Amino acid sequence: MRLLPFKNLPAFTQEITLDSVPYVFEFLWNSREEVWIMNILDREQNALVYGIILVINFELISKYAYLDNFPQGQLYAVRENESFDVITQNEFFEGTSKLIYIEVGEIATI
């Protein structure tokens, strides 16, 4: 399991390596809708997926696993207090909510 870092900015880009592959993540706070939006690009800045809204306790990326060069693990936004309220702008930076990535080798199969 890997904790994805989060900055105290309303919009930022960060290179993050998942399952030994580097990706570029863009995080954007939409003040009108009051949601965080995530875009995932490859290292050369080619778009893989745009417009993923970060919601609590919902797997965010596995439905895109069919895409070439896309992370094959699972990504969740989780909250300490288990509330399903909408994520606020500062929660990730303050640490009350976290983005966690579960690598392919850590996913249990039945």
QUIZIHU-V99097 format. One record per pair of residues at least 12 apart in sequence whose C-alpha atoms are under 10 Angstrom apart, sorted by the first residue. I is the first residue (numbers start at 0). J is the second residue. D is the distance in Angstrom with one decimal. If there is no record, write none. Layout:
i = [I;I]
j = [J;J]
d = [D;D]
This chain:
i = [0;0;0;0;0;0;0;0;0;0;0;1;1;1;1;1;1;1;1;1;2;2;2;2;2;2;2;3;3;3;3;3;3;3;3;3;3;3;4;4;4;4;4;5;5;5;5;5;5;5;5;5;6;6;6;6;6;7;7;7;7;7;7;8;8;8;8;8;8;9;9;9;9;9;9;9;9;10;10;10;10;10;10;10;10;11;11;11;11;11;12;12;12;12;12;12;12;13;13;13;14;14;14;14;15;16;16;17;17;17;17;17;17;17;17;18;18;18;18;18;18;18;18;19;19;20;20;20;20;20;21;21;21;21;21;21;22;22;22;22;22;22;22;22;22;22;22;23;23;23;23;23;23;23;23;23;23;24;24;24;24;24;24;24;24;24;25;25;25;25;25;25;26;26;26;26;26;26;27;27;27;28;28;28;28;29;29;30;33;33;33;33;34;34;34;34;34;34;34;35;35;35;35;35;35;35;35;35;35;36;36;36;36;36;36;37;37;37;37;37;37;38;38;38;39;39;39;39;40;40;41;41;47;47;47;47;47;47;48;48;48;48;53;53;53;53;53;53;53;54;54;54;54;54;54;54;55;55;55;55;55;55;55;55;55;55;55;55;55;56;56;56;56;56;56;56;56;57;57;57;57;57;58;58;58;58;58;58;58;59;59;59;59;59;60;60;60;60;60;61;61;70;70;70;71;71;71;71;72;72;72;72;72;72;72;73;73;73;73;73;73;73;74;74;74;74;74;75;75;75;75;75;76;76;76;76;76;76;77;77;77;77;77;77;78;78;78;78;78;78;78;79;79;79;79;80;80;81]
j = [72;73;74;99;100;101;102;103;104;105;106;16;17;18;74;98;99;100;101;102;74;75;97;98;99;100;101;15;16;17;24;74;76;91;97;98;99;100;91;92;97;98;99;26;89;90;91;92;93;94;97;98;26;89;91;92;93;88;89;90;91;92;93;26;27;28;88;89;92;26;27;28;29;30;35;88;89;25;26;27;28;29;35;36;37;24;25;26;27;28;24;25;26;27;37;38;39;25;26;39;39;40;41;42;42;42;70;69;70;71;72;100;101;102;103;70;71;72;100;101;102;103;104;70;102;41;42;68;69;70;40;41;42;43;68;70;39;40;41;42;43;44;45;47;68;69;70;38;39;40;41;42;43;44;45;46;47;37;38;39;40;41;42;44;48;49;37;38;39;40;49;50;38;39;50;51;52;53;50;52;88;52;87;88;89;52;88;88;85;86;87;88;52;53;54;85;86;87;88;50;51;52;53;54;85;86;87;88;91;49;50;51;52;53;54;49;50;51;52;53;59;50;51;52;51;60;69;70;68;69;68;69;63;66;67;68;69;70;60;63;66;69;74;75;76;77;85;86;98;75;76;77;83;84;85;86;75;76;77;78;81;82;83;84;85;86;96;97;98;74;75;76;77;78;81;82;83;73;74;75;76;77;72;73;74;75;76;77;100;73;74;75;76;100;72;73;74;75;100;73;74;100;102;103;101;102;103;104;100;101;102;103;104;105;106;99;100;101;102;103;105;106;98;99;100;101;102;97;98;99;100;101;91;96;97;98;99;100;91;95;96;97;98;99;90;91;94;95;96;97;98;94;95;96;97;95;96;96]
d = [9.7;9.5;9.6;6.6;5.6;4.5;6.2;9.6;9.7;7.3;9.5;9.9;8.4;9.9;9.4;8.5;5.5;5.0;6.4;7.7;9.7;9.9;7.1;5.9;4.6;6.4;9.0;7.7;9.6;9.7;10.0;9.5;9.9;9.7;7.5;5.5;5.9;7.1;8.5;8.4;8.5;7.8;9.3;8.7;9.7;9.6;6.1;5.6;9.2;9.0;8.4;8.3;9.2;9.2;8.0;5.9;9.5;8.9;7.0;9.5;8.3;5.5;8.4;9.0;8.6;8.5;9.0;8.8;8.7;7.8;5.9;5.0;8.2;8.8;8.7;7.6;9.0;7.4;5.5;4.4;6.1;9.1;9.2;9.4;9.9;8.3;5.9;5.5;6.7;9.3;5.6;4.4;6.4;8.8;9.7;9.3;9.7;6.5;8.3;9.9;9.8;9.3;9.2;7.7;9.4;9.7;9.4;9.6;6.6;8.8;8.3;7.9;9.1;7.3;9.5;7.2;8.0;7.9;9.6;9.3;6.1;7.3;8.8;9.7;9.8;9.0;8.8;8.4;9.0;7.9;9.4;7.2;6.0;9.8;9.9;9.4;6.9;5.9;4.8;5.2;8.7;8.6;9.9;9.5;9.4;8.7;8.5;8.2;5.9;5.0;5.8;5.9;8.5;7.0;9.2;9.2;9.7;6.9;5.8;4.8;6.3;8.7;9.6;9.6;9.9;9.9;5.6;5.0;6.5;8.0;9.0;9.8;6.6;9.0;9.6;9.6;9.8;9.6;9.4;9.6;9.8;9.8;9.3;6.8;9.8;9.8;9.0;8.5;8.3;8.1;7.1;7.4;6.7;7.1;8.4;7.6;6.8;7.2;7.4;9.3;8.3;5.9;5.6;8.4;9.8;7.7;8.2;7.2;10.0;8.3;5.6;5.4;4.6;6.1;9.6;6.7;5.8;5.0;6.3;7.1;9.8;5.8;6.4;9.1;8.8;9.8;8.7;9.5;9.8;8.9;7.7;8.1;8.9;7.7;8.6;8.4;7.1;10.0;9.1;7.9;9.2;9.0;9.9;8.3;6.6;9.9;9.1;7.7;9.0;8.1;6.2;8.4;8.4;8.9;7.0;6.9;7.2;5.0;5.4;6.9;8.6;8.2;6.1;7.8;7.5;7.2;8.4;9.3;9.4;9.5;6.0;5.8;5.5;7.9;8.6;9.4;7.8;9.8;8.3;6.0;7.0;8.4;9.9;6.3;5.6;5.1;7.9;10.0;9.7;7.1;5.4;6.0;8.1;9.9;7.9;6.2;6.0;8.5;9.8;5.8;7.7;9.6;8.6;8.7;9.2;7.4;6.0;9.7;6.8;5.5;4.7;4.6;8.2;8.4;7.4;8.2;5.6;5.1;6.8;7.6;9.6;8.0;7.0;5.7;4.5;6.4;8.9;8.1;5.7;5.4;6.6;8.3;9.0;6.8;5.6;4.5;6.4;9.0;9.5;8.6;5.5;5.3;6.4;7.5;8.7;9.0;8.6;5.9;4.2;6.3;9.0;8.5;5.7;6.3;8.3;7.9;8.8;9.5]
